[in-house]
Amino acid sequence: MKYRLLIAYDGSDYAGWQRQDNALAVQQVVEEAVAAIAGQEVTVHGAGRTDAGVHAAGQAAHLDLPAGNLPSGETRRALIHGVNHHLPAAIRVLSADPVDDSFHARKSASFKVYGYRLCTAPVIDPFRAPFVVPAPRRLDLESMKAAASLIRGRHDFAAFAKAGGGHGSTVRTIHEARWTEQGDEIRFRVAGDGFLRGMVRALVGTTLEVGLGRRSPDDLAALLGGRPRAEAGPNAPARGLCLERVEYDHAK
């Protein structure tokens, strides 16, 4: 039986979502927790391969559980409460729902939403510090908004992809990209049909350069035609980025 999981995690102490040989990743921790209740190894496939230090409020994942591994009628409860019992406090399964055998957490996704948080407070309290990045002074937010509006649409995002990442096609469609002010935070929200490795952090880093007057919105627009990675801005720090949600047209 196949199940879709909704997972949230504080990625501060993890080497990203995807299991790695020499570092602890969220996928490995979740798979070990599932194995503890299922009695055998189970692969958990995530929708978004978040990088080291990146968080998730709505990571989607799926797994296949052979019949009979858990008591009849108790599978959903076990996948939430049982798995959470074996997880550290920084990782939680929020829901578990049966899905069709054709469902795939990554391949079936229609779009993903990421958020990035900057904080303008002179002193950032310790309860927010792991999830926000201090905002540079004197940002031109209107220029950043103008630059973000140019990101929307179908473009070649090679300039914003991690070099040597083996991405295949670097063309993606972005449905939403905008900067907003919310209290003492400046937030970037971006939704698209898919994202290249490092793409969101590179977009944030480049639009911040626009806000600092180091480049114009038109400079960013010129990068959306498959330019080399070295021509775009640096990656913004990982801790400000969160995978907010993954959407599906037909999840069951």
ZANU-45523 format. One record per residue (C-alpha): residue in three letters; x, y, z. Coordinates in steps of 0.05 Angstrom, whole numbers, plus 5000, padded with zeros to 4 digits. Layout:
<lumdrens>
ALAXYZ...
</lumdrens>
This chain:
<lumdrens>
MET500050005000LYS502650694982TYR502151285029ARG503452025021LEU506752365081LEU506853095099ILE513353245135ALA515953875170TYR523053965193ASP528154455220GLY533854325172SER539154685213ASP542954065234TYR541853645171ALA545553575105GLY539153685066TRP533453205050GLN536952695007ARG540652115040GLN548252185036ASP554151725050ASN558152185096ALA552952645128LEU546252575164ALA540352765120VAL532952825136GLN531152255089GLN535651765128VAL532651965195VAL525551885170GLU527051215136GLU530250945201ALA524051165240VAL519450815190ALA523750185193ALA523050185268ILE515450085263ALA515149695197GLY520449185216GLN524149265150GLU527749785109VAL523050255071THR525050795022VAL521651475032HIS521551894968GLY521252644979ALA518353164932GLY523653684943ARG531153544952THR532354125000ASP539654315011ALA543554305076GLY540654785127VAL534154895089HIS527654785126ALA520854505105ALA513854655131GLY510554225078GLN515253705048ALA511353165013ALA513852445009HIS511351754993LEU512951045013ASP510550344998LEU508849895057PRO508049155042ALA501348865066GLY501548585136ASN507249015162LEU502649395208PRO495949205240SER489949285196GLY486649965206GLU492650235245THR497250425188ARG495651165185ARG496151235261ALA502750855261LEU505651285205ILE504151915245HIS504751755319GLY509151135314VAL514151455267ASN514252105306HIS515951705369HIS522451505335LEU523952185305PRO527852765337ALA523853375355ALA526553755294ILE522853285246ARG515353125247VAL510552735204LEU504253165202SER499652715162ALA499452045125ASP494351875071PRO493451285024VAL494551444951ASP494151084884ASP499950644863SER501451134807PHE502851704855HIS510051954861ALA511752514910ARG516452864862LYS513952664793SER506552774808ALA507453474837SER504154034798PHE508054584834LYS512154754895VAL512255374938TYR518555644973GLY519156225021TYR525256625042ARG525457075104LEU529757685118CYS529258045184THR530258795194ALA530058775270PRO536459045302VAL536358455350ILE533457795326ASP530557375382PRO533256655389PHE526656345371ARG526856635301ALA534356655290PRO534855945259PHE529656125206VAL531256835184VAL537257215156PRO538957925178ALA536858405122PRO542258855092ARG541159585108ARG538060075058LEU534959565012ASP531059854953LEU524959404960GLU521359704900SER527159504854MET527058814885LYS519658754871ALA520758974799ALA526258454791ALA521957904821SER516358054771LEU521157894714ILE522357194742ARG515156984728GLY514056574666ARG517956044629HIS525456174627ASP532255824624PHE534855874696ALA541755594683ALA544856224714PHE541456044780ALA542955304782LYS548754994821ALA554454884773GLY555754154754GLY549153934784GLY547253484726HIS540453824718GLY538753634647SER534054174621THR534754824660VAL528155114634ARG522855204687THR516055554693ILE515156034752HIS507956204769GLU509256694826ALA515257094849ARG514557684896TRP517658064954THR513258325010GLU514058675077GLN510958335137GLY512358695202ASP519858695212GLU520958175159ILE522058215084ARG519657575050PHE520557264982ARG515456764957VAL516356364894ALA512055814864GLY513755404803ASP513054734768GLY520054544791PHE526554824816LEU533854694800ARG538754554855GLY540555204890MET535855594845VAL531655954898ARG537556174940ALA541056434877LEU534756824858VAL534557124927GLY541857294926THR541257624858THR535058034874LEU538558264938GLU544158534894VAL538658924857GLY536159184924LEU543159404942GLY544059774876ARG549459314850ARG545359114789SER538859314757PRO532458914746ASP534258904672ASP540858564691LEU536958014724ALA532357944663ALA538457844619LEU540557254663LEU534056884647GLY536556644580GLY541156084601ARG547256494623PRO553056184662ARG552256114737ALA558156584750GLU554257174721ALA548757154774GLY549257344847PRO551456894905ASN546956404940ALA543256714999PRO544456345066ALA540655685073ARG537255825139GLY532456345110LEU529455845060CYS523555395072LEU519654915027GLU512755145046ARG508354655007VAL507754184949GLU501354164908TYR498253594868ASP492653584817HIS490852864833ALA493852604897LYS489451994907
</lumdrens>
